[in-house]
Amino acid sequence: MKAFVLLWMAVWVISAGQVQAQNAPYDPAEYTMTPEAEIALARSAAPDNISGHATIKILAAAGYREAVAGDNGFTCIVMRGWSVPFVRKPEYYGKRRAPICYDPVATRTVLPYQELCAKLGLQGKDVESINREVALAYALGELPKIDTTAFAYMWSADQLVGAKAGHWHPHMMVYAPYYTNAMLGGNTPGGLLPYVTADEGTPFAVVVIAVSDAQAIKAKLPAGAN
């Protein structure tokens, strides 16, 4: 399996390298929030008994930094457009605010990838450049392999997960390497039944499981925060 992952990465790096990178300036101010607002939004990703004890990281000019130290192994952040799975196409690149709270395994295996995407995005790298550098980092062992199941909460009522999906439904993200929709019974992606995202069959496959809208959590924003 490890050999397959490395081969898959190598092929992807070679093919991605054929795309000419185009750097574009991105103003960090368009993506950052006040610390108080971002902490509150990040905490809204999961129930209080989880997010209230989680480490909170917020986006700064050079990438994510720790704002609150936690004690339960979970980490909550607000994802931006750079955080989409890297095999997706540039048209999926956009400014989004998607609170997510990673369990201890996802904190170890998934969060470093998200942090690298944000760092490269803030440097002005376009999507293909980010894709290439992330794939290379995996191939070189600079990012931990996603080789086991992990979970993340995305229960925020204030999430913006994309131009079309908007707030969508509160849901769980299950990182399930190599899973496909066929393995779940052939459910339609985007529906309320569990489905695998566009990365099915890859090490980055994610099963999305919607929960009741009644579970959505409003961010407790400080007065005057935005």
C-alpha positions in Angstrom: 0.0 0.0 0.0 2.8 2.4 0.9 4.5 1.8 -2.5 1.2 2.5 -4.2 0.8 5.8 -2.4 4.3 6.9 -3.3 3.8 5.9 -7.0 0.5 7.7 -7.0 2.1 10.8 -5.6 5.0 10.7 -8.1 2.7 10.4 -11.1 0.6 13.3 -9.8 3.6 15.5 -9.2 4.9 14.9 -12.7 1.5 15.6 -14.3 0.9 18.7 -12.1 4.4 20.0 -13.0 3.4 20.3 -16.6 1.0 23.1 -15.6 2.7 26.5 -15.6 2.4 28.2 -12.2 1.0 31.8 -12.1 1.5 33.7 -8.9 -1.2 36.2 -8.1 -1.1 38.6 -5.2 -3.6 38.0 -2.4 -4.2 40.5 0.3 -4.2 38.7 3.7 -6.7 41.3 4.9 -9.3 39.8 2.6 -8.9 36.4 4.3 -8.2 37.3 7.9 -10.7 38.2 10.7 -10.3 39.8 14.0 -8.9 37.2 16.4 -12.0 37.3 18.7 -14.3 36.7 15.8 -12.2 33.9 14.3 -11.9 32.1 17.6 -15.6 32.2 18.1 -16.3 31.0 14.6 -13.8 28.2 15.0 -15.4 27.1 18.2 -18.8 26.9 16.5 -17.5 23.9 14.5 -18.2 21.5 17.4 -20.2 21.2 20.6 -19.0 23.1 23.6 -17.8 20.0 25.4 -15.3 19.5 22.5 -14.5 22.9 21.2 -14.4 24.5 24.6 -11.3 22.4 25.4 -9.7 22.4 21.9 -6.7 24.2 20.6 -7.8 27.1 18.4 -5.7 28.3 15.5 -6.4 31.4 13.6 -5.1 32.7 10.2 -2.4 35.3 10.3 -0.5 37.0 7.4 1.9 34.0 7.1 -0.5 31.1 8.0 -2.2 29.6 11.0 -1.0 30.4 14.5 -2.1 29.1 17.8 -4.5 31.5 19.6 -5.8 29.2 22.4 -4.1 26.2 23.9 -6.4 23.2 24.4 -6.2 20.1 26.5 -8.2 17.4 24.7 -6.2 16.8 21.5 -8.8 18.5 19.2 -7.9 21.5 17.0 -10.4 23.9 15.6 -9.7 26.3 12.7 -11.7 28.2 10.1 -10.7 26.9 6.7 -10.4 29.2 3.7 -10.5 28.4 0.0 -7.1 26.9 -0.1 -8.2 24.0 2.1 -10.2 22.1 -0.6 -8.8 18.7 -1.4 -5.9 19.2 -3.6 -7.0 17.0 -6.5 -9.8 19.5 -7.3 -9.6 22.1 -10.0 -8.8 25.8 -9.9 -12.4 26.8 -10.4 -13.0 25.5 -6.8 -10.6 28.1 -5.5 -12.3 30.8 -3.6 -12.7 32.7 -0.3 -14.7 30.6 2.1 -15.0 30.4 5.9 -15.6 26.9 7.0 -15.1 26.2 10.7 -13.8 22.7 11.4 -12.7 20.9 14.5 -10.3 18.0 14.0 -10.1 15.0 16.4 -6.6 14.1 17.7 -5.8 11.8 14.7 -6.9 14.4 12.2 -5.0 17.0 14.1 -1.9 14.9 13.5 -2.6 13.8 9.9 -4.9 16.3 8.2 -4.2 19.7 9.9 -0.6 19.9 8.6 -1.9 19.7 5.0 -4.4 22.5 5.7 -1.7 24.6 7.2 0.6 24.2 4.3 -2.2 25.0 1.8 -3.0 28.2 3.7 0.7 29.2 3.9 1.2 28.7 0.1 -2.1 30.5 -0.7 -1.1 33.5 1.4 2.2 33.6 -0.5 0.2 34.2 -3.7 0.5 30.7 -5.1 -2.3 29.7 -7.5 -4.2 26.4 -7.1 -2.0 24.4 -9.5 1.1 25.6 -7.7 -0.4 24.7 -4.3 -1.4 21.3 -5.7 2.1 20.6 -7.0 3.9 21.7 -3.8 1.5 19.7 -1.5 1.9 16.6 -3.7 5.6 16.9 -3.6 5.6 17.4 0.2 3.7 14.1 0.6 6.0 12.3 -1.8 9.0 13.5 0.2 7.5 12.6 3.5 7.3 16.2 4.7 3.6 15.8 5.4 2.2 12.9 7.4 0.4 10.3 5.4 -3.4 10.1 5.8 -3.4 6.3 6.4 -6.1 5.7 9.0 -9.6 6.9 9.7 -10.0 10.2 11.4 -12.9 12.6 12.1 -13.8 16.3 12.1 -16.9 18.2 13.2 -18.3 20.9 10.9 -21.5 21.8 12.8 -21.3 25.6 12.5 -24.5 27.4 11.5 -22.3 30.2 10.2 -20.2 28.1 7.8 -19.8 29.1 4.2 -18.5 26.0 2.4 -18.8 27.3 -1.1 -20.7 29.6 -3.5 -23.3 26.9 -4.3 -23.5 25.0 -1.0 -23.6 28.0 1.2 -24.2 27.0 4.8 -25.3 23.5 3.8 -26.0 21.2 6.7 -24.0 20.5 9.9 -22.0 17.4 9.1 -19.2 15.1 10.1 -16.1 14.7 8.0 -14.7 11.1 8.1 -11.2 10.8 6.6 -11.4 7.3 5.1 -8.4 6.6 2.7 -9.3 4.9 -0.6 -13.1 4.8 0.1 -15.4 5.1 -2.8 -19.1 5.9 -3.1 -19.7 2.3 -4.3 -18.4 1.1 -1.0 -21.2 3.1 0.7 -23.9 1.8 -1.6 -23.6 4.3 -4.4 -25.1 7.3 -2.7 -25.3 10.5 -4.7 -22.6 13.1 -3.7 -24.1 16.3 -2.2 -27.2 14.5 -0.8 -28.1 13.8 2.8 -27.0 10.2 2.7 -23.3 9.6 3.5 -21.2 10.1 0.4 -17.5 10.4 -0.6 -16.2 13.7 -1.9 -14.5 14.2 -5.3 -11.4 12.5 -4.0 -12.9 9.0 -3.8 -10.5 6.2 -4.2 -7.5 8.3 -3.2 -5.6 8.6 0.1 -7.6 11.8 0.6 -11.1 10.4 0.4 -13.5 12.0 2.8 -16.9 10.6 3.7 -19.4 13.4 4.5 -22.2 12.5 6.9 -24.9 15.1 7.4 -26.6 15.5 10.8 -29.8 17.2 11.8 -30.0 20.9 11.1 -31.1 21.2 14.8 -27.5 20.4 15.7 -26.1 23.5 13.9 -24.2 25.8 16.3 -24.2 29.6 16.1 -20.9 31.3 16.7 -20.9 33.3 20.0 -19.3 36.4 18.6 -18.0 39.1 21.0 -19.8 42.4 20.7 -18.5 44.4 17.8 -16.5 41.5 16.3 -16.8 40.8 12.6 
